[in-house]
Amino acid sequence: MAFALTAGGVAMAGLRAYRRRLLSATRWFAVALLPAGLYLSGLFPVARTIGGELADWATDLVFDPRVWTGLALLAVSAGLLVTTRRVGRRHAVEGDAPGPAAAAAAGPARPAVTATPEPGKAAPKAPKKPAGKSDDGLGDFADIEEILRRRGL
């Protein structure tokens, strides 16, 4: 039986190769080798058992209300897990618990600590900010914007 299936698959692969559909022929050949490989490795009875169990489960799925109840419970469980995850993220974003950014912003405003220069060396100068612009963390983009504006783009 397994070798008959393999032979049929190899014949289909040969037909596909004859029609110059080499990718399809390779796929047919790969699938055709499975029955012989399962039989020779001793896994054919295992594959048959798994297939039979899946068929029994599918039959029970259609006709047994217990299976539908179990699937409904699994769906409710998954829905509750997803909902609690989203609600937990929403509360974290809204600010129920102060995050690191909120805690840093709530502290008193203090000047930044600067390093003291070594004797004989000049202190490095901080880059000047354009008047009226705040530091929004997009300094590199402001430079690119300025270059594009100068070039008329």
N, C-alpha and C positions, 0 to 999 in steps of 0.2 A: 504494500500500500504506500509506504513512504517513498519507495523508489519510483513508483508510478507517478506520484505527485511531482517528484523531482524531474523525471523525464518529461512530463508535460510542461513544466515551467521552463526547462532548458529548450524545448521545442519552441515555445512562445518567444523566448529570448533570441533564438536563432532567426525566427521570422521578423522580429523587430530589427535585428542587426542587418538582415537582408534588405529591409526597407530603409536602411541608413539612419535609423533612429537609435544611435549608439547609447545615448544616456538612458533611454527607456529599456534597451536591451540589457544594459548592465544592471538596472534595477530588477528586471525580471529574473535574471540569472542569480542575483543575490537572494531573492525571495525563494527561488527554486531550490537553492541549496539547503534551506532550513529544514524541510522534512527529513532528508537523509541525515543531516547533522544531528537532529534530535533523536532519530532512531539509533544511529551508531554510538552516540554518547550515552544512551540509556535514559534520556530525558523525555522520550516520546510518551510513555505512560504518565509522567508528571504533567506534561502539557495537556494531555487528554483529560486528566483529572481536573486541572485548573479550568479548562474550557467547559467541562461539565458542570463544575461548581458555579461558574459565571452564568451559564445558561439557567441553572436552577434558581440563582438569585434573581435573574431578570424575570423569570416566570413568577416568582414570589412577589417581585416588585409590582407586577401588573395585578395580581389577584389577591394578595394578602394585605389586609388593612394594617397589620402590625408593622410591616415594612414602611408604609406611608407615614405611620405615626412616628417611627424612628427617624425618618428623613425630615419630618416636620420639626422634631425636637432638635436635630442637628442644625437646621436652618435658623431656628429661634436662638440657639446658643451662639451661632456665628454672628447673627444680627446684634445680639446683646454685646458681644465682645467688640465688634466694630463700633457700635454706638458709644460705649463707654470710652473707647480710645479717642474718638473724635471729640466727645464732650470734655475729656481730660485735657486735650490739646487746646480746645477753645478757651477753657478757664485759665490755662497757663498763658495764653496770648493776651486775654483781657486784663490780666494783672491781679488775680486773686492772691497769688503769692508773689511777692516782689522778686523778680529775677536779678541777675547780676547787673544788668544795665540800669534797672530801676534803683537798685541799691547804690550804685555809683552816682547816679544823678541826684539822689536825695541828700548826699553829703554836702557839707559847706564848701563854697567855692574857695579854692586856695590857688595861689600861683604855682606854676609848675616848677619842680626842682631842677636847677641847672647845675651842670658840673662846673667846678672851678677850674680854670685853665692852669696849666703848669707855669711856673715862673719863666718868663722870657718868651712865652708864646701868647699870641693874641687869641681871644675867645672867638669861637666860631659864631658867625652872625646867623640869626634865624632868617629864613626867607620872608620877604615882605608880602603881606596879603593885600590884595586890592581893596580899596575902601568900599565898605558897604557889602562885602561878600563874607559870608560865614564859612567856616571849615566844615563841609558836609561829608568829608571823606572821599570826594571825587576830584581831588587836585589834579590827577593825571588827565582826567577827562576835560578839565578846564583848559589845560595846556593844549590839548588836541583841538578843542573848540576854537581857541584863539588862533592856532595855526590855520585851521580851515577858514576862519573868518578873514584872515589876512590874504588868503589866496582866492577869496571870493567864492568859496564853495558852500 
